[in-house]
Amino acid sequence: MNVRLKVFALLEAHGVPASEADDLVAALGAGAVAGVQCEVVELGGMAPASRGAVFSDGWDDGVRVVSEALVGIADREWSGRGGEAV
């Protein structure tokens, strides 16, 4: 949270309106989570073959669940913007 406050302070010091600062910070947060989600998706199908089919199925299910959770977090980060810069 301290980093967010510092970013808001820097944007304010440079004359960025609060509403624009909220959008910028929300976009940064959502973009960071979306980037992680892209990396998680790449783990699908990468379970060690030596562990067997059941492990592989569980691995892929886990990748899917985590990926969906990250999409939800990114969506909340973006839709929750507004008023934080004030």
N, CA, C and O atoms as a GROMACS GRO file, in nm:
protein
  344
    1MET      N    1   0.082  -0.119   0.000
    1MET     CA    2   0.000   0.000   0.000
    1MET      C    3   0.086   0.126   0.000
    1MET      O    4   0.048   0.227  -0.059
    2ASN      N    5   0.201   0.121   0.065
    2ASN     CA    6   0.288   0.239   0.067
    2ASN      C    7   0.333   0.277  -0.073
    2ASN      O    8   0.347   0.396  -0.102
    3VAL      N    9   0.356   0.179  -0.159
    3VAL     CA   10   0.399   0.209  -0.295
    3VAL      C   11   0.288   0.282  -0.369
    3VAL      O   12   0.315   0.378  -0.442
    4ARG      N   13   0.165   0.238  -0.352
    4ARG     CA   14   0.052   0.305  -0.417
    4ARG      C   15   0.044   0.451  -0.372
    4ARG      O   16   0.024   0.540  -0.454
    5LEU      N   17   0.061   0.475  -0.243
    5LEU     CA   18   0.056   0.612  -0.191
    5LEU      C   19   0.169   0.697  -0.249
    5LEU      O   20   0.150   0.814  -0.280
    6LYS      N   21   0.286   0.637  -0.264
    6LYS     CA   22   0.399   0.710  -0.323
    6LYS      C   23   0.371   0.744  -0.469
    6LYS      O   24   0.401   0.855  -0.514
    7VAL      N   25   0.313   0.649  -0.542
    7VAL     CA   26   0.280   0.676  -0.682
    7VAL      C   27   0.177   0.787  -0.690
    7VAL      O   28   0.190   0.878  -0.772
    8PHE      N   29   0.075   0.781  -0.605
    8PHE     CA   30  -0.026   0.888  -0.605
    8PHE      C   31   0.039   1.023  -0.573
    8PHE      O   32   0.006   1.124  -0.635
    9ALA      N   33   0.130   1.025  -0.477
    9ALA     CA   34   0.197   1.150  -0.440
    9ALA      C   35   0.281   1.204  -0.556
    9ALA      O   36   0.281   1.324  -0.581
   10LEU      N   37   0.351   1.116  -0.625
   10LEU     CA   38   0.430   1.158  -0.740
   10LEU      C   39   0.342   1.213  -0.852
   10LEU      O   40   0.374   1.315  -0.912
   11LEU      N   41   0.233   1.144  -0.878
   11LEU     CA   42   0.142   1.191  -0.983
   11LEU      C   43   0.081   1.326  -0.946
   11LEU      O   44   0.069   1.415  -1.031
   12GLU      N   45   0.044   1.341  -0.820
   12GLU     CA   46  -0.012   1.469  -0.773
   12GLU      C   47   0.091   1.580  -0.787
   12GLU      O   48   0.058   1.692  -0.828
   13ALA      N   49   0.216   1.550  -0.751
   13ALA     CA   50   0.322   1.650  -0.759
   13ALA      C   51   0.346   1.696  -0.903
   13ALA      O   52   0.396   1.806  -0.927
   14HIS      N   53   0.310   1.611  -0.997
   14HIS     CA   54   0.327   1.646  -1.139
   14HIS      C   55   0.198   1.696  -1.202
   14HIS      O   56   0.187   1.707  -1.324
   15GLY      N   57   0.101   1.725  -1.117
   15GLY     CA   58  -0.022   1.788  -1.166
   15GLY      C   59  -0.122   1.695  -1.232
   15GLY      O   60  -0.212   1.741  -1.301
   16VAL      N   61  -0.108   1.564  -1.211
   16VAL     CA   62  -0.203   1.469  -1.269
   16VAL      C   63  -0.331   1.474  -1.186
   16VAL      O   64  -0.326   1.458  -1.064
   17PRO      N   65  -0.446   1.496  -1.251
   17PRO     CA   66  -0.573   1.499  -1.177
   17PRO      C   67  -0.599   1.365  -1.106
   17PRO      O   68  -0.557   1.259  -1.152
   18ALA      N   69  -0.668   1.373  -0.993
   18ALA     CA   70  -0.693   1.254  -0.910
   18ALA      C   71  -0.762   1.144  -0.988
   18ALA      O   72  -0.725   1.027  -0.974
   19SER      N   73  -0.860   1.177  -1.070
   19SER     CA   74  -0.931   1.073  -1.144
   19SER      C   75  -0.838   1.001  -1.243
   19SER      O   76  -0.847   0.880  -1.261
   20GLU      N   77  -0.749   1.077  -1.305
   20GLU     CA   78  -0.653   1.016  -1.397
   20GLU      C   79  -0.551   0.932  -1.320
   20GLU      O   80  -0.510   0.825  -1.366
   21ALA      N   81  -0.510   0.980  -1.203
   21ALA     CA   82  -0.416   0.905  -1.120
   21ALA      C   83  -0.478   0.772  -1.077
   21ALA      O   84  -0.411   0.669  -1.078
   22ASP      N   85  -0.608   0.775  -1.040
   22ASP     CA   86  -0.676   0.651  -1.003
   22ASP      C   87  -0.673   0.552  -1.119
   22ASP      O   88  -0.645   0.434  -1.100
   23ASP      N   89  -0.703   0.601  -1.238
   23ASP     CA   90  -0.703   0.512  -1.356
   23ASP      C   91  -0.564   0.456  -1.384
   23ASP      O   92  -0.550   0.338  -1.415
   24LEU      N   93  -0.462   0.540  -1.374
   24LEU     CA   94  -0.325   0.495  -1.400
   24LEU      C   95  -0.280   0.389  -1.300
   24LEU      O   96  -0.223   0.287  -1.339
   25VAL      N   97  -0.304   0.413  -1.173
   25VAL     CA   98  -0.262   0.318  -1.070
   25VAL      C   99  -0.341   0.187  -1.082
   25VAL      O  100  -0.285   0.079  -1.066
   26ALA      N  101  -0.470   0.197  -1.109
   26ALA     CA  102  -0.552   0.076  -1.128
   26ALA      C  103  -0.504  -0.002  -1.250
   26ALA      O  104  -0.499  -0.125  -1.246
   27ALA      N  105  -0.470   0.068  -1.357
   27ALA     CA  106  -0.421   0.001  -1.478
   27ALA      C  107  -0.288  -0.069  -1.451
   27ALA      O  108  -0.264  -0.179  -1.500
   28LEU      N  109  -0.202  -0.005  -1.374
   28LEU     CA  110  -0.074  -0.069  -1.338
   28LEU      C  111  -0.097  -0.196  -1.257
   28LEU      O  112  -0.036  -0.299  -1.284
   29GLY      N  113  -0.185  -0.188  -1.158
   29GLY     CA  114  -0.213  -0.305  -1.076
   29GLY      C  115  -0.277  -0.416  -1.155
   29GLY      O  116  -0.235  -0.532  -1.146
   30ALA      N  117  -0.378  -0.382  -1.233
   30ALA     CA  118  -0.447  -0.484  -1.314
   30ALA      C  119  -0.352  -0.543  -1.417
   30ALA      O  120  -0.355  -0.663  -1.443
   31GLY      N  121  -0.268  -0.459  -1.476
   31GLY     CA  122  -0.173  -0.508  -1.575
   31GLY      C  123  -0.070  -0.603  -1.515
   31GLY      O  124  -0.031  -0.702  -1.577
   32ALA      N  125  -0.026  -0.572  -1.394
   32ALA     CA  126   0.071  -0.659  -1.327
   32ALA      C  127   0.010  -0.796  -1.299
   32ALA      O  128   0.074  -0.899  -1.321
   33VAL      N  129  -0.113  -0.796  -1.250
   33VAL     CA  130  -0.181  -0.924  -1.222
   33VAL      C  131  -0.206  -1.000  -1.351
   33VAL      O  132  -0.190  -1.122  -1.356
   34ALA      N  133  -0.246  -0.929  -1.457
   34ALA     CA  134  -0.270  -0.994  -1.586
   34ALA      C  135  -0.141  -1.055  -1.640
   34ALA      O  136  -0.145  -1.162  -1.700
   35GLY      N  137  -0.030  -0.989  -1.618
   35GLY     CA  138   0.098  -1.045  -1.660
   35GLY      C  139   0.130  -1.175  -1.589
   35GLY      O  140   0.178  -1.271  -1.651
   36VAL      N  141   0.105  -1.179  -1.461
   36VAL     CA  142   0.126  -1.302  -1.384
   36VAL      C  143   0.031  -1.411  -1.432
   36VAL      O  144   0.070  -1.527  -1.444
   37GLN      N  145  -0.093  -1.374  -1.461
   37GLN     CA  146  -0.191  -1.471  -1.510
   37GLN      C  147  -0.143  -1.534  -1.640
   37GLN      O  148  -0.159  -1.655  -1.660
   38CYS      N  149  -0.083  -1.456  -1.728
   38CYS     CA  150  -0.030  -1.510  -1.854
   38CYS      C  151   0.079  -1.613  -1.828
   38CYS      O  152   0.088  -1.714  -1.897
   39GLU      N  153   0.162  -1.587  -1.728
   39GLU     CA  154   0.267  -1.682  -1.694
   39GLU      C  155   0.209  -1.810  -1.634
   39GLU      O  156   0.257  -1.919  -1.664
   40VAL      N  157   0.107  -1.797  -1.552
   40VAL     CA  158   0.043  -1.914  -1.491
   40VAL      C  159  -0.018  -2.003  -1.599
   40VAL      O  160  -0.004  -2.125  -1.595
   41VAL      N  161  -0.086  -1.942  -1.696
   41VAL     CA  162  -0.150  -2.018  -1.804
   41VAL      C  163  -0.047  -2.105  -1.876
   41VAL      O  164  -0.078  -2.217  -1.916
   42GLU      N  165   0.074  -2.054  -1.892
   42GLU     CA  166   0.179  -2.129  -1.961
   42GLU      C  167   0.221  -2.255  -1.885
   42GLU      O  168   0.287  -2.342  -1.943
   43LEU      N  169   0.184  -2.266  -1.758
   43LEU     CA  170   0.219  -2.385  -1.680
   43LEU      C  171   0.126  -2.503  -1.709
   43LEU      O  172   0.155  -2.616  -1.670
   44GLY      N  173   0.016  -2.476  -1.777
   44GLY     CA  174  -0.075  -2.584  -1.813
   44GLY      C  175  -0.005  -2.687  -1.900
   44GLY      O  176   0.067  -2.652  -1.993
   45GLY      N  177  -0.026  -2.813  -1.869
   45GLY     CA  178   0.036  -2.922  -1.945
   45GLY      C  179   0.183  -2.943  -1.915
   45GLY      O  180   0.250  -3.017  -1.987
   46MET      N  181   0.234  -2.879  -1.810
   46MET     CA  182   0.377  -2.890  -1.780
   46MET      C  183   0.406  -2.973  -1.656
   46MET      O  184   0.516  -2.966  -1.600
   47ALA      N  185   0.308  -3.051  -1.612
   47ALA     CA  186   0.333  -3.138  -1.497
   47ALA      C  187   0.437  -3.243  -1.535
   47ALA      O  188   0.441  -3.288  -1.650
   48PRO      N  189   0.520  -3.282  -1.440
   48PRO     CA  190   0.620  -3.385  -1.470
   48PRO      C  191   0.551  -3.515  -1.512
   48PRO      O  192   0.466  -3.567  -1.440
   49ALA      N  193   0.586  -3.566  -1.629
   49ALA     CA  194   0.523  -3.688  -1.682
   49ALA      C  195   0.543  -3.806  -1.588
   49ALA      O  196   0.458  -3.896  -1.582
   50SER      N  197   0.652  -3.806  -1.515
   50SER     CA  198   0.681  -3.918  -1.425
   50SER      C  199   0.582  -3.930  -1.310
   50SER      O  200   0.576  -4.033  -1.243
   51ARG      N  201   0.503  -3.825  -1.285
   51ARG     CA  202   0.409  -3.826  -1.174
   51ARG      C  203   0.276  -3.892  -1.209
   51ARG      O  204   0.197  -3.923  -1.119
   52GLY      N  205   0.250  -3.915  -1.335
   52GLY     CA  206   0.130  -3.987  -1.376
   52GLY      C  207   0.016  -3.896  -1.418
   52GLY      O  208   0.020  -3.774  -1.401
   53ALA      N  209  -0.087  -3.960  -1.473
   53ALA     CA  210  -0.201  -3.888  -1.529
   53ALA      C  211  -0.285  -3.818  -1.423
   53ALA      O  212  -0.332  -3.706  -1.446
   54VAL      N  213  -0.303  -3.880  -1.308
   54VAL     CA  214  -0.385  -3.818  -1.203
   54VAL      C  215  -0.319  -3.689  -1.155
   54VAL      O  216  -0.385  -3.587  -1.137
   55PHE      N  217  -0.188  -3.695  -1.134
   55PHE     CA  218  -0.115  -3.575  -1.093
   55PHE      C  219  -0.126  -3.468  -1.201
   55PHE      O  220  -0.148  -3.350  -1.171
   56SER      N  221  -0.109  -3.508  -1.326
   56SER     CA  222  -0.116  -3.415  -1.438
   56SER      C  223  -0.253  -3.348  -1.447
   56SER      O  224  -0.262  -3.228  -1.469
   57ASP      N  225  -0.359  -3.427  -1.428
   57ASP     CA  226  -0.494  -3.370  -1.430
   57ASP      C  227  -0.512  -3.270  -1.317
   57ASP      O  228  -0.569  -3.162  -1.337
   58GLY      N  229  -0.463  -3.304  -1.198
   58GLY     CA  230  -0.472  -3.213  -1.084
   58GLY      C  231  -0.390  -3.087  -1.108
   58GLY      O  232  -0.432  -2.976  -1.072
   59TRP      N  233  -0.275  -3.104  -1.168
   59TRP     CA  234  -0.189  -2.990  -1.202
   59TRP      C  235  -0.264  -2.893  -1.292
   59TRP      O  236  -0.272  -2.773  -1.264
   60ASP      N  237  -0.320  -2.946  -1.399
   60ASP     CA  238  -0.391  -2.862  -1.494
   60ASP      C  239  -0.515  -2.798  -1.433
   60ASP      O  240  -0.548  -2.684  -1.464
   61ASP      N  241  -0.584  -2.872  -1.347
   61ASP     CA  242  -0.698  -2.813  -1.275
   61ASP      C  243  -0.653  -2.698  -1.188
   61ASP      O  244  -0.718  -2.594  -1.181
   62GLY      N  245  -0.540  -2.716  -1.120
   62GLY     CA  246  -0.485  -2.610  -1.036
   62GLY      C  247  -0.446  -2.487  -1.117
   62GLY      O  248  -0.473  -2.374  -1.076
   63VAL      N  249  -0.384  -2.510  -1.231
   63VAL     CA  250  -0.347  -2.398  -1.319
   63VAL      C  251  -0.473  -2.321  -1.359
   63VAL      O  252  -0.474  -2.198  -1.358
   64ARG      N  253  -0.578  -2.394  -1.394
   64ARG     CA  254  -0.702  -2.330  -1.437
   64ARG      C  255  -0.764  -2.247  -1.323
   64ARG      O  256  -0.807  -2.134  -1.345
   65VAL      N  257  -0.768  -2.304  -1.204
   65VAL     CA  258  -0.827  -2.234  -1.089
   65VAL      C  259  -0.748  -2.108  -1.055
   65VAL      O  260  -0.806  -2.003  -1.032
   66VAL      N  261  -0.617  -2.120  -1.052
   66VAL     CA  262  -0.534  -2.004  -1.020
   66VAL      C  263  -0.547  -1.898  -1.130
   66VAL      O  264  -0.556  -1.778  -1.100
   67SER      N  265  -0.548  -1.941  -1.254
   67SER     CA  266  -0.564  -1.847  -1.365
   67SER      C  267  -0.695  -1.770  -1.354
   67SER      O  268  -0.698  -1.648  -1.370
   68GLU      N  269  -0.803  -1.842  -1.327
   68GLU     CA  270  -0.934  -1.776  -1.312
   68GLU      C  271  -0.935  -1.680  -1.195
   68GLU      O  272  -0.994  -1.572  -1.203
   69ALA      N  273  -0.870  -1.718  -1.086
   69ALA     CA  274  -0.863  -1.630  -0.969
   69ALA      C  275  -0.786  -1.503  -1.002
   69ALA      O  276  -0.826  -1.394  -0.961
   70LEU      N  277  -0.678  -1.516  -1.076
   70LEU     CA  278  -0.599  -1.398  -1.113
   70LEU      C  279  -0.677  -1.306  -1.206
   70LEU      O  280  -0.666  -1.184  -1.195
   71VAL      N  281  -0.754  -1.363  -1.297
   71VAL     CA  282  -0.839  -1.280  -1.384
   71VAL      C  283  -0.938  -1.201  -1.298
   71VAL      O  284  -0.961  -1.082  -1.322
   72GLY      N  285  -0.996  -1.267  -1.198
   72GLY     CA  286  -1.089  -1.199  -1.108
   72GLY      C  287  -1.022  -1.087  -1.030
   72GLY      O  288  -1.080  -0.980  -1.011
   73ILE      N  289  -0.900  -1.111  -0.985
   73ILE     CA  290  -0.826  -1.008  -0.911
   73ILE      C  291  -0.796  -0.889  -1.002
   73ILE      O  292  -0.814  -0.774  -0.961
   74ALA      N  293  -0.753  -0.915  -1.124
   74ALA     CA  294  -0.725  -0.805  -1.219
   74ALA      C  295  -0.852  -0.726  -1.247
   74ALA      O  296  -0.850  -0.603  -1.253
   75ASP      N  297  -0.963  -0.797  -1.265
   75ASP     CA  298  -1.091  -0.728  -1.290
   75ASP      C  299  -1.131  -0.640  -1.171
   75ASP      O  300  -1.174  -0.527  -1.190
   76ARG      N  301  -1.116  -0.693  -1.050
   76ARG     CA  302  -1.150  -0.614  -0.931
   76ARG      C  303  -1.058  -0.494  -0.916
   76ARG      O  304  -1.102  -0.386  -0.878
   77GLU      N  305  -0.931  -0.514  -0.946
   77GLU     CA  306  -0.834  -0.403  -0.938
   77GLU      C  307  -0.876  -0.289  -1.030
   77GLU      O  308  -0.873  -0.173  -0.990
   78TRP      N  309  -0.916  -0.323  -1.152
   78TRP     CA  310  -0.955  -0.220  -1.247
   78TRP      C  311  -1.091  -0.161  -1.211
   78TRP      O  312  -1.106  -0.038  -1.211
   79SER      N  313  -1.189  -0.244  -1.179
   79SER     CA  314  -1.324  -0.192  -1.152
   79SER      C  315  -1.333  -0.122  -1.018
   79SER      O  316  -1.426  -0.045  -0.994
   80GLY      N  317  -1.238  -0.146  -0.930
   80GLY     CA  318  -1.240  -0.083  -0.798
   80GLY      C  319  -1.176   0.054  -0.793
   80GLY      O  320  -1.164   0.114  -0.687
   81ARG      N  321  -1.134   0.103  -0.909
   81ARG     CA  322  -1.065   0.232  -0.912
   81ARG      C  323  -1.164   0.344  -0.881
   81ARG      O  324  -1.285   0.329  -0.891
   82GLY      N  325  -1.109   0.453  -0.843
   82GLY     CA  326  -1.194   0.569  -0.820
   82GLY      C  327  -1.188   0.616  -0.676
   82GLY      O  328  -1.228   0.545  -0.584
   83GLY      N  329  -1.140   0.734  -0.658
   83GLY     CA  330  -1.141   0.796  -0.526
   83GLY      C  331  -1.021   0.766  -0.439
   83GLY      O  332  -1.005   0.827  -0.333
   84GLU      N  333  -0.936   0.674  -0.480
   84GLU     CA  334  -0.823   0.640  -0.396
   84GLU      C  335  -0.718   0.750  -0.394
   84GLU      O  336  -0.649   0.768  -0.294
   85ALA      N  337  -0.706   0.822  -0.503
   85ALA     CA  338  -0.606   0.928  -0.511
   85ALA      C  339  -0.640   1.045  -0.419
   85ALA      O  340  -0.552   1.121  -0.378
   86VAL      N  341  -0.766   1.059  -0.387
   86VAL     CA  342  -0.808   1.169  -0.301
   86VAL      C  343  -0.773   1.134  -0.162
   86VAL      O  344  -0.799   1.212  -0.071
   0.00000   0.00000   0.00000
